Amino acid sequence: MLQARLYDPITEHVLRLAGLGRGMRVLDVGCGAGDVSFLAAEIVGPTGAVLGIDAAADVLEVARSRAAVRGGSGPSTQGCLRFEQMTLPDVALEEPVDAVIGRLVLGHLPDPVAVLRHLSGLVRPGGLILFQDFDNFSLRVEPPTPLVRTVLKSVADALTVKGRSLGAGARLYSLFHQAGLAPARLSATTPMGGAEDATVLPLVVQTYRALSQAALPGISRGDDRARTIGDVETLLHRMHQEITTEHATVIMPTSVTAWSRTPGAGDGTS
Ligand SMILES: C[S@@+](CC[C@H](N)C(=O)[O-])C[C@H]1O[C@@H](n2cnc3c(N)ncnc32)[C@H](O)[C@@H]1O
């Protein structure tokens, strides 16, 4: 949810830029705890509908509880919002949607091109297909400071285990092409922040903590780098002190969005 706090404004901006609008029916794949579905529901409004699907039952429960809390506050300005358990690529719908969207999911699937092909068959002619992913090559601290640089290096190394690329976002354009879609339009935004930013450093620490708990190569607890980084409980404070002293800024993963339209009449924007 920290990640969503940093990236939701970027996602909302690009959803609107790509033409998501009032009254649309939207499928959000790999919806997780529902953040992108909530943004889409706000945009499509009460005459639209959003279905969030995910393979994981536990995150869907979180999404449903959050939706219940949101729906409970005042008259609804959101489109009808539902969450269902489905696993890509085995997604079937009763009716075509106006848009398929997804954040931080496509680049991590074993066969993203096949998934894109399948999903484009669920979109009406002239409808929207939009995916967002990170390009992690941007991740760094400027000017470089020793502790923060070491933490970011550990995070980047952990993200490349099992041959994974740091550049999933930058590959979206090529994936769209391979799936037979019209050339994708692209947008990229890189959040960054100094010591006064309330989200950037806590998100780095949270990511480091989660990855080191998973004991991935390059970030395992007990290795040399982990010893240099020290106690995770005090890490935020020490990183904060370091970038305050050095007037440094942390440059976060670039959020890349690619979107295209299925062949056919009209673009459905309102
Ligand atoms: C990094 S999370 C992103 C969540 C959400 N889109 C967001 O940006 O906040 C990736 C999500 O994709 C889901 N996922 C991964 N593989 C999937 C698959 N084959 N079918 C459906 N969901 C999948 C995971 O369960 C997880 O919730």
The ligand as a MOL file (V3000), in Angstrom:
LIG
                    3D

  0  0  0     0  0            999 V3000
M  V30 BEGIN CTAB
M  V30 COUNTS 27 29 0 0 0
M  V30 BEGIN ATOM
M  V30 1 C 2.7870 -6.9250 -7.6710 0
M  V30 2 S 1.1170 -7.3900 -7.4600 0 CHG=1
M  V30 3 C 0.2830 -6.0110 -8.2300 0
M  V30 4 C -1.0650 -5.7670 -7.6570 0
M  V30 5 C -1.8400 -4.6010 -8.2500 0
M  V30 6 N -1.9830 -4.7220 -9.6980 0
M  V30 7 C -1.2000 -3.2750 -7.8980 0
M  V30 8 O -0.5080 -2.7020 -8.7460 0
M  V30 9 O -1.3700 -2.8150 -6.7650 0 CHG=-1
M  V30 10 C 0.9120 -8.6720 -8.6940 0
M  V30 11 C -0.4000 -9.4230 -8.5500 0
M  V30 12 O -0.5450 -10.2930 -9.6720 0
M  V30 13 C -1.1320 -11.4910 -9.2240 0
M  V30 14 N -0.8160 -12.5590 -10.1880 0
M  V30 15 C 0.3930 -13.0850 -10.4760 0
M  V30 16 N 0.2800 -14.0450 -11.3970 0
M  V30 17 C -1.0410 -14.1360 -11.7040 0
M  V30 18 C -1.7950 -14.9330 -12.6020 0
M  V30 19 N -1.2060 -15.8580 -13.3800 0
M  V30 20 N -3.1290 -14.7440 -12.6720 0
M  V30 21 C -3.7260 -13.7970 -11.9020 0
M  V30 22 N -3.0700 -13.0330 -11.0260 0
M  V30 23 C -1.7400 -13.1870 -10.9290 0
M  V30 24 C -0.5190 -11.7220 -7.8510 0
M  V30 25 O -1.3190 -12.5970 -7.0540 0
M  V30 26 C -0.4560 -10.2950 -7.2970 0
M  V30 27 O -1.6000 -9.9830 -6.5410 0
M  V30 END ATOM
M  V30 BEGIN BOND
M  V30 1 1 1 2
M  V30 2 1 2 3
M  V30 3 1 2 10
M  V30 4 1 3 4
M  V30 5 1 4 5
M  V30 6 1 5 6
M  V30 7 1 5 7
M  V30 8 2 7 8
M  V30 9 1 7 9
M  V30 10 1 10 11
M  V30 11 1 11 12
M  V30 12 1 11 26
M  V30 13 1 12 13
M  V30 14 1 13 14
M  V30 15 1 13 24
M  V30 16 1 14 15
M  V30 17 1 14 23
M  V30 18 2 15 16
M  V30 19 1 16 17
M  V30 20 1 17 18
M  V30 21 2 17 23
M  V30 22 1 18 19
M  V30 23 2 18 20
M  V30 24 1 20 21
M  V30 25 2 21 22
M  V30 26 1 22 23
M  V30 27 1 24 25
M  V30 28 1 24 26
M  V30 29 1 26 27
M  V30 END BOND
M  V30 END CTAB
M  END
